[in-house]
Amino acid sequence: MLVVISATFFMVHAAPGGPFDDDRVASPEILKQLNETYNLNDPLVTQLGNYLVNAVRGDFGPSYKYPGRTVSELIASGLPVTVELAFYAVLFALLLGVLSGIIASLNPGKFLDYFPMSISMIGICVPSIILGPILILIFGIWIDFLPVSGWGEFSGDKILPTITLGSAYAAIFARLTRGGMLEILAQDFIRTARAKGLNETRVVFFHALRGGIMPTIGFLGPAIAGLFAGSFVVETIFQINGIGRYYVQAAFNRDYTLILGISILITFFTLTFVLVSDILATYLNPRLREKGSMN
């Protein structure tokens, strides 16, 4: 967290311009007073030290571009929207990706293997900044079936952003699940289960899936964190008022405190979800639990 905060702090201050450079109506005297009010004339090391002290107390400072509003207030207003978008996207990615991976692993070298894996490769290669406008063009303009902006304002306006944000991760989950399932389905205990006459559905979902899904579980933490970061582009494309859109606007406006506050939040989510995914992977993998107990 300290490394991320420090690096972000120095990078945003190294960018050309300042938070009040676009205030053309302000005189040089007023600009000087604004910089003094927000301590922007102090040495960068001093500014960083003061910011860290305040951040530990939960005070991320005022926004430079939203008068009368603090960074904490802006994050509180945008975070629920971003969390909801990330939640729907990860559900979409898991359902589509895991199901496609299972189907492909049960049909190696056949059409039901090549087709979903080819689609998943397309999903990985096409970024959300391209996929979003394509979906808007098809479903919002040509077919005129779904809204192309907003979040919770119109019926169905959550569908296109969810698909746009979750498609790349659905593709990755599909390939990871396929690889994990192929490895598990070749194990002796699976052959034994089949030899005992167990139903194929039971063999796949109760015996093979628990081990086959391990690579997907291991990637789930970074994926969820990546969904928060990916929401920056999606929220901007679909005009969604989440923290991602605030972050993009803050970058253009040189709103230092808002950039730092959201960066801290994203870093916290990244570290937390990676830790949770490691714990979950250990719980699902008996060999990791045995290794941990031996240590």
N, C-alpha and C positions, 0 to 999 in steps of 0.2 A: 504494500500500500504506500509506504514511504517513497519507494523508488518511482512508482507511477505518478504520485502527486508531484514530486520534485521535477520529474522529466516533463510532465504536462505543463507545470508552472513556467519553466524556463522556455519551453517551445512556444507557448502562446504569447509570451512577452517578446520573443525573438521575431515574431511575425510583424511585418510592416504595419504601421498605423496604430491607433489606440482606440479605446472605447468611445471617446468624445470627438474624434476627428470629423465625423459626419455632421456634427452640430454646427452647420454653417452660420446660423443666426447668432451664435455665441461669439462674443468678443474674445480676444486673447486673454484679457484680464479674467473673464469668467471661466475660460478653459483652465487657466492657471489655478484658480480657486477650486475648481472641481477636482483637479489632480491632487491638490493639497488635502481636500476633504476626504478623498478616498486613499490617501497616503501613497499615491502613485509616483510621487517624486522621491520616495525613500529608495535606498539601495535594494536591489532585487533580493539579496540574502535576508535583509531585514523584513521585507514584505513577505517572503516565504515563511520565515519564523513566526511572524504574527498570524499568518493564515493558518499554519499548523496548530498553533495554540488555540485559536478560535474553533478550528474544525474538530479538535478533540472534544470540545465542549458542545458540539452539535450546531455551531453557528458557522454557516457557510457564506455569510455576508450578504449584502444587498445586491440586486441585479443592477448593472449599469444602464441597461436599455429598457427596463420595465420599472419606471419610477414608482416608488412606494411599495414595491414587492420584493421580498427576500428570495434568495435561491431556494431555501427550504419550502417556501410557499409554492413556487413554480414546480418544483419536483413533486410535491404532494398533489398538485392538480393534474400533472401529466403521467405520473407513475401508474395509477390504476389502469389507465388506457393501455399503456405499453405492456403491463403485466398480462392483461386480458388478451391482447394481440399475441404475445409470446406463448401464452397457454394454449390458445386455439391452434397456433402454428405447430407447436410440438405434438399436440394430439393428432393433428392431420399427418404430420411427418411420421409419427410412430405407427399409426394404423396403416397408412399406405405403404410405408417402407418395410415394416416387419412382415406384413402379409405378402408383399411382392417378393421379399427375400425367401420366405418359406416356400412359396409356389415355385420359384426358380430352383431352389435346392432340391426339391422333390422331382424335378424334371431336368436333370443335367444334360446339356447337349441337345435339348429339344427346343421347339418353338416357345414354350412357356418359360424357358430359361433365357433364350436370346432376346425375346421381345421386351420383358420388363427390365432386363439389364441394359438394353439399348436405350430405352426411355430414361432410365436412371442416369446414364451417361450424359444424355442431353440435358437432364435436370441439373447435373453438376456443372456443365459447361456454360449454361445460360444464366447470367447473373440477374438478380432481382431488378436492377435498374433497366434491364431490357425486357424481362418477363412481364413486369407490371404494365408498361405501356401496351404490350402485345395483348394481354388479357383485357385491358381497358378498350382497345380497338375492337376486339372480337365480341366480347360480351356486353360492353357498354355502348358501343357505337353501331357496329354492324347488326348485331342481334337485338340490341336495346333491351337486354334482359335484366342486367344487374346495375346498381348504382356504382359510380366510379369515384366517389369521394365521400368523406364523412365516416363516422364510427358511432353506430347506435342511433343515427338520425333518420335513416330510411330502411325499409325492409330489405334485407339481403346485403347491406353495405359492408358487412364483415367478411363476406365470402372471398372476394378477390384479394384483399390484403392478406388474409390467412393463407390462401394458396400461394401467393407470390412469395411470402416470407418462408413458408414451410417446404416448398418444392425441393430446394437444393438439399435440405437435410433429409427429406424423405428418400431422395436418391442415394444419399450416403448410407442411411439406415438400411436400405434395401441391399446394397452391396455388402455391408458388414454382416447383416443377418444371413445372407446367402453363404458367405465364406464360413461363418461360424457353424451354420447348420450342416454344411457339407462335411466339415471336420467331425462333428459329433455323430452324424448318421453313419459314418464309416467305423465307429467304435464297436468293440466286441459286445458291450452291454446292450446296444441297440439290436444287433443281430440276435442276441439271446432273447430279447423281449419279443422280437418277431417270431422266433422259433417257438416260443411258448404259445403262439396263437393270439397275442394281444391285438386288439383293433388298431389299424394304422393311425387313426386319429389320436388314440390314446398314446401310441408310441411317439408321435410327432410332438404333441402339445404337452404331454405330461413327463416325457423322458428326455426327448432331444432338445426341446425348446429352451429349457432352463439353462443348459450349457451353451446352446447355439446362439443365444441372445447375449452372451457375455460381452462380445466386442461392441455391440450396440449400447449396452448399459455403460461400458467404460467410456464411450464417446458421448453419452447423454449429458454429462455435466458441461463439457466445453460447448456442446451444441446449444444448450439452453442459454448459456452466456453469449454465444454467437447470435442467437435470435434477438437478444436485447440490442446488440450492436447493429445487427441487420435491420432492425426496426427504424433506424435513422433514415435509410433510403426509402423504405416502404411508407413510412408516415409522411414523408415529404411528397411522394408520388400521389398518394391518396388523400392528402390534406387532412391528416389525423393529428389531433392536438395531444400528442404524447411527448415524453421526454426526448425522443429521437428528433422530432421536429424542432423542439426547443434548442437541442444541441446544435443542429445545423444552422439555425438562425443566430445562435450565440457565436458560432465560428465566423459568420459573415460580419457580425456586429462587434467583434472583439470584446464580447462580454466575458471577461476573464473569470469572474467568480462563478458564473453559470456553467462555463466549460469545465472548471475544476470540480464543481459540485457533482455534475452528472458523471464525470470521469471517475470520481471516487465511488459513486453508486455502482457503476458498471464493473469496476474492479472488485468491489465487495461481492457482487453477484457471481462474478467469474470464480473467485476463490471459494465461495460457499458451495456452488453447484459442483465444482470439480471435487471438493472434499466429500460431498454427499454421494456423488457417483462412485468414488473410490470405496467408501464405506459400504454402499449397496453391492458393488461388485465383490467385495470380500465376503459379504453375507451370503451371496448366491453361489460362491465358489468354495466348496469345502477344502480344497487344497490350500487356498490362501489363508483360510482360518486356521488350518493345522500348522502352516508355516509360521503364522503370527503367534500361536500359542507356544510353539517350540522356541521361538526367539524370546 
